[in-house]
């Protein structure tokens, strides 16, 4: 549809975030959730409604250590909604991310879902797209499971891919270019 090519804000899909009190969030109930869900179902069929509590997320974020955060979540018996909000936002807008790594940094790059490796390289720098040779790729899920890049490679999960490789959310990439420059 032509309108979708214009990237109008009013034509974008919506995720409805419903901020409720910390107490109601921990009980997983609120008198307004049902009417809001009904309104969204009627006026924006298929749209996602996510109830969350800003206060709950603030309290969680203020915990001083990872162990304290785990203890807070265990006591609350409800999860943080931030991951779901972020993931839903990316999915709703047709976005995904890939990572590049260096000796002292990791960078996350946001791209449209369905881009190939050459196009993804162009997000970093247009010269990378023009001089693309190949991409060394493995996925974050495999890295998390196996622990190191060399373990991923040993398991055969690090692969060399060409320009037409369709990027997958969570790919970790080293681009090799013909100009003798690369980005890891």
Residue pairs with C-beta under 8 A, 6 or more apart in sequence:
3 11
4 11
12 93
13 47
13 92
13 93
14 44
14 47
14 92
15 47
15 48
15 49
15 50
15 85
15 88
15 89
15 92
16 36
16 40
16 44
16 47
16 48
16 49
16 50
17 50
17 52
17 85
18 30
18 32
18 33
18 36
18 49
18 50
18 51
18 52
19 52
19 53
19 54
20 30
20 32
20 33
20 51
20 52
20 53
21 30
21 53
21 55
22 53
22 55
22 56
22 59
24 30
24 53
25 51
25 52
25 53
25 56
25 78
26 53
26 56
26 76
26 77
26 78
28 51
28 78
30 51
33 49
33 51
36 49
37 49
40 47
40 49
48 88
48 92
50 81
50 84
50 85
50 88
51 81
52 81
52 85
53 81
56 76
56 78
56 80
57 80
57 81
57 82
59 72
60 69
60 72
60 73
60 80
63 69
63 71
63 72
73 79
73 80
89 95
90 96
90 97
90 110
90 169
94 112
94 113
94 114
95 110
95 111
95 112
95 113
96 110
96 111
96 112
96 113
96 167
96 168
96 169
96 170
97 108
97 109
97 110
97 111
97 169
97 170
98 108
98 109
98 111
98 120
98 167
98 169
98 170
98 171
98 172
98 173
99 106
99 107
99 108
99 109
99 140
99 170
99 171
99 172
99 173
100 106
100 107
100 109
100 124
100 172
100 173
100 174
100 175
100 183
100 184
101 107
101 172
101 174
101 184
102 184
109 120
109 123
109 124
111 119
111 120
111 123
111 167
113 169
114 166
115 123
115 166
115 167
116 163
116 164
116 165
116 166
116 167
117 132
117 134
117 135
117 137
117 161
117 162
117 163
117 164
117 165
117 167
117 173
117 175
118 129
118 132
118 163
118 164
119 129
120 135
120 167
120 173
121 128
121 129
121 132
121 135
121 173
121 175
121 177
121 183
122 128
122 129
122 130
124 175
124 183
125 183
127 177
127 179
127 181
128 175
128 177
128 181
128 183
131 177
131 178
131 179
131 181
132 163
132 175
132 177
132 178
133 176
133 177
133 178
134 160
134 161
134 162
134 175
134 176
135 160
135 161
135 162
135 165
135 173
135 174
135 175
135 176
136 158
136 159
136 160
136 161
136 173
136 174
136 176
137 158
137 159
137 160
137 161
137 165
137 171
137 172
137 173
137 174
138 149
138 152
138 153
138 157
138 158
138 159
138 171
138 172
139 157
139 168
139 170
139 171
139 172
140 170
140 171
140 172
141 170
142 152
142 155
142 157
143 149
143 152
143 172
146 152
146 155
146 157
149 158
149 172
152 158
167 173
174 182
174 183
174 184
175 182
175 183
175 184
176 182
177 183
